Amino acid sequence: YSYSHLYGINQVALRFFTVYGPWGRPDMALFLFTKSILNEEPIKIFNYGNMSRDFTYIDDIVDGTISALDNCPSKNDKVPHRVYNLGNDNPEKLLNLIEVIEGYIGKKAVRQLEPMQLGDVKDTLADIEKSKKDLNFYPKVRIEEGVPLFINWYRSYFNL
């Protein structure tokens, strides 16, 4: 807001929620869990699995980003700045994510239950009502579809 106000530059800020997919971050749960399950190594499950995340497939993030670019505030807009949440609008339990990975890989995870990590949060949920209204943003890819797409990429990339 301040930068937009001070310099008269219209802007859009996007907040992404737990993005996953090909070329994803190797420190994220899906990447770590996939690697460990394939290698039959233990996976650390924090807060004893009592967590949920708004897992959002990369293609949905790309669609939302393009829509935000196409709908930037104009110089005539009363409010020259906007903030949009881009998320799946359907938080999934962490244990459900693990079950989807196990089901697609065909192996059970070696589960290592751990307490909550310092600084982490139990649940995340994107309120995307404004994104729906202004950007016509409706995420399409559920984890049951996105996780296999990621695992296929992972296997191909690492020649497994």
WODAGI-V810182 format. One line per field, one symbol per residue. psi: psi as a letter, one per 30 degrees, with the letter a starting at -180 (. if undefined). burial: + if it has 24 or more other C-alpha atoms within 12 Angstrom, else -. A space follows every 10 residues. Layout:
BEGIN
psi=???
burial=???
END
This chain:
BEGIN
psi=eeeeeeghkk lkkkjkjikl akglkfglee eeeeeeeegh lkkkjlhgfi lllikkkeee eeeeeeeeef hkklffkejg klkkkjlfgi kkkeeeeeee eeeeegkkkj kjkllkkkfl lekkkkjgee eeeefhjjkf jlffeeeeee eeeeeeegh.
burial=---------+ ++++++++++ ++-+----++ ++++++++-- --++++--+- ++++++++++ +++++-++-- +++------+ ++++++++++ +++++-++++ ++-++---+- ---------- ---+++++-- +---+-+++- ++++-+++++ +--+------
END
